[in-house]
Amino acid sequence: MKLAWPDKPTTRLALQLGLVGCGMFVFAIWIMPPLYDAFCDITGLNGKTGDKYQSVASKIDTSRVIDVQFIATNNDGMPWKFSPEIKQVSVHPGEQTRINYVAHNPTDKDMVGQAIPSLVPYKAVNFFHKTECFCFEQQALLAGKDAILPMIFIIDQDIPKHIKTITLSYTLFDVTERFSKDELLNMVHEGP
Amino acid sequence: MAHGPAKGLTRWLYTTNHKDIGSMYLWFSFAMFFLGGIFALVIRAELFQPGLQIVEPNFFNQMTTMHGLVMVFGAVMPAFVGLANWMVPLMIGAPDMALPRMNNWSFWILPFAFAMLSSTLFMTGGAPNFGWTFYAPLSTTYAPPSVTFFIFAIHIMGASSIMGAINIIATILNMRAPGMTLMKMPMFVWTWLITAFLLIAVMPVLAGAVTMMLMDIHFGTSFFDAAGGGDPVLFQHVFWFFGHPEVYIMILPAFGIVSAIIPTFARKPLFGYSSMVYATAAIAILSFVVWAHHMFTVGMPIAGELFFMWATMLISVPTGVKIFNWVATMFKGSMTFETPMLFSIAFVILFTIGGFSGVMLAIAPADFQYHDTYFVVAHFHYVLVPGAIFSITAGVYYWLPKWSGRMYNETMGKVHFWLAFIGLNVTFFPMHFSGLAGMPRRIPDYNMMFADWNMISSVGAVLFGAAQLVFLYNVISTILSGKKATDEVWDNPEGLEWTVPSPAPYHTFTEPPAIK
């Protein structure tokens, strides 16, 4: 079937302009957000660290020491107690290090939390690799329970020379409403 | 030519006549201007003294939000569309708009959008209270329930603007009288053509932004919610990608109006016509690459700050060309100072002041101090009130004799001008000082140190509001009982609109005019 494209110049122009309008709507919803994510991913601009990292055999660069500081923040309305076990570690690039965050659910209801990382300086983002992190998935905590949340990271040997301190912040969000009771219990049983 | 307007209410409901629809747009905009003005006076009354006296903080936030939304989408934009409806066909020698039925529709959905938006004031939880820029998560996670009505109101306003813009482009590109080449078009037609393209490009982006909000609120997506992998800063990028071209949508037609009025009362042709056209196009194109200067403080790399700073400053070049051309048009002209000319000269001076504070804000390192202070409020009111509002007022005084066939009262017009001019400066000039001293935007209470400037601003606001009542009275009394106007109205004005009788007959240019 041949698409009917009107002959009248006014109608044709109006239709073309309408299509441009629709195109801009599509651009706003389906193109701008992924473009923004990709841009942030490449530049590390919004401090979001990457997904699970497969460690590769490499030398530890003992000539450099980098201080890594840990911060915990509760998003508005999140009642859990949430903090890093230690506030700062000094590591060599290439060295695999494990640290723990601890969480406690002081309420009388079962809840699910999601930690979102943010790292400064943003130029260090793509050199900070996590081989294991509680932030990769949601954390379910039954009423009154505690959990130890491990995070294992490696700092890339190629990290720019001027970076001597990295600050990693986790903000904990309450995402209980996104899960059913069953999903929540499953999460608890699968947990470490 | 016996075919005249229909009788009664259905004339207005069913009309496809560009003059009827233009008048309805203008009256609607006038009504919204007073509604938004009342909201502004509530703000100024609360800020008259430090401390909380008159309204609750939450209601105060609703007032700042509704004032901005109503003025931007209800007063300024429909007024420009109304002027375009009335004047574009008359200026290019066309019998009507290209798509008259769509024209009717794009007007008649507007009252519904604003009825819906205003109704949120009476809902549980109140009206939107997150500022006219409605940043997420204030407008999503923490929004009052009425936000959904706000979202659909924005959708309808956007649809109306896009249809209006399509109509204007189709009219200008297809319906010009033979001989009316693009570079012979009056500046008002040129600026509206470019504005209409901006509207089609960015109103859908605004619709996209509110649609993403809608999905975040009701359908569990996480475009702007960090907990689900989204990013609130994305909202600001999407919003300002719309928002910056939007501020030019509110000023480019103003440039066109002033470019029509100044030559008439300086009795010289417009200086540098083609440079005016190119400057307008340059401003429109640059408007797409400067959006992040509204968000210098979100945490951008230095390269980003520098790019957006320089791109923003670049805009002052084509804008400077325009200011220069208006001044050059007046230079050595035999000027007279009728009301439209007074408003136009005030436009040139005060818009330039607003432009200068804009350049100050464009300096990224300095913006960290000015950001979200009253300095920003002073800046955008200096470009919008003397920019958009004064130019619309000037346009109404300039063309009202053509529309109504009657001359307005010149003395009353001058009283209106001086009251508005003094009121505006008394209101907004002190905001520069309170802003530089650190007074934040959108707060119902403030430190004692800002008390004097705020009291002066509030007094000025009452004066400015009173001036608009003079305007309303003048317009109504002109239409009802003004002296008969001649067909030319002014002293040898340029443009096809002055070749038709006053008042302009219901149907004009059914035969295309000859273009010299």
HADDOCK unambig.tbl for C-alpha pairs under 7 A between the chains (distance, minus, plus):
assign (segid A and resid 10 and name CA) (segid B and resid 98 and name CA) 6.89 0.50 0.50
assign (segid A and resid 10 and name CA) (segid B and resid 170 and name CA) 5.85 0.50 0.50
assign (segid A and resid 10 and name CA) (segid B and resid 174 and name CA) 6.39 0.50 0.50
assign (segid A and resid 13 and name CA) (segid B and resid 170 and name CA) 6.44 0.50 0.50
assign (segid A and resid 14 and name CA) (segid B and resid 166 and name CA) 5.89 0.50 0.50
assign (segid A and resid 14 and name CA) (segid B and resid 170 and name CA) 6.30 0.50 0.50
assign (segid A and resid 17 and name CA) (segid B and resid 166 and name CA) 6.29 0.50 0.50
assign (segid A and resid 21 and name CA) (segid B and resid 200 and name CA) 5.41 0.50 0.50
assign (segid A and resid 21 and name CA) (segid B and resid 201 and name CA) 6.28 0.50 0.50
assign (segid A and resid 21 and name CA) (segid B and resid 204 and name CA) 5.93 0.50 0.50
assign (segid A and resid 22 and name CA) (segid B and resid 204 and name CA) 6.97 0.50 0.50
assign (segid A and resid 24 and name CA) (segid B and resid 201 and name CA) 6.22 0.50 0.50
assign (segid A and resid 24 and name CA) (segid B and resid 204 and name CA) 5.60 0.50 0.50
assign (segid A and resid 24 and name CA) (segid B and resid 205 and name CA) 6.09 0.50 0.50
assign (segid A and resid 25 and name CA) (segid B and resid 204 and name CA) 4.58 0.50 0.50
assign (segid A and resid 25 and name CA) (segid B and resid 205 and name CA) 5.40 0.50 0.50
assign (segid A and resid 25 and name CA) (segid B and resid 207 and name CA) 6.86 0.50 0.50
assign (segid A and resid 25 and name CA) (segid B and resid 208 and name CA) 5.47 0.50 0.50
assign (segid A and resid 28 and name CA) (segid B and resid 205 and name CA) 5.10 0.50 0.50
assign (segid A and resid 28 and name CA) (segid B and resid 208 and name CA) 5.29 0.50 0.50
assign (segid A and resid 29 and name CA) (segid B and resid 208 and name CA) 5.50 0.50 0.50
assign (segid A and resid 29 and name CA) (segid B and resid 212 and name CA) 6.93 0.50 0.50
assign (segid A and resid 33 and name CA) (segid B and resid 234 and name CA) 7.00 0.50 0.50
assign (segid A and resid 114 and name CA) (segid B and resid 227 and name CA) 6.39 0.50 0.50
assign (segid A and resid 116 and name CA) (segid B and resid 227 and name CA) 6.54 0.50 0.50
assign (segid A and resid 173 and name CA) (segid B and resid 227 and name CA) 5.69 0.50 0.50
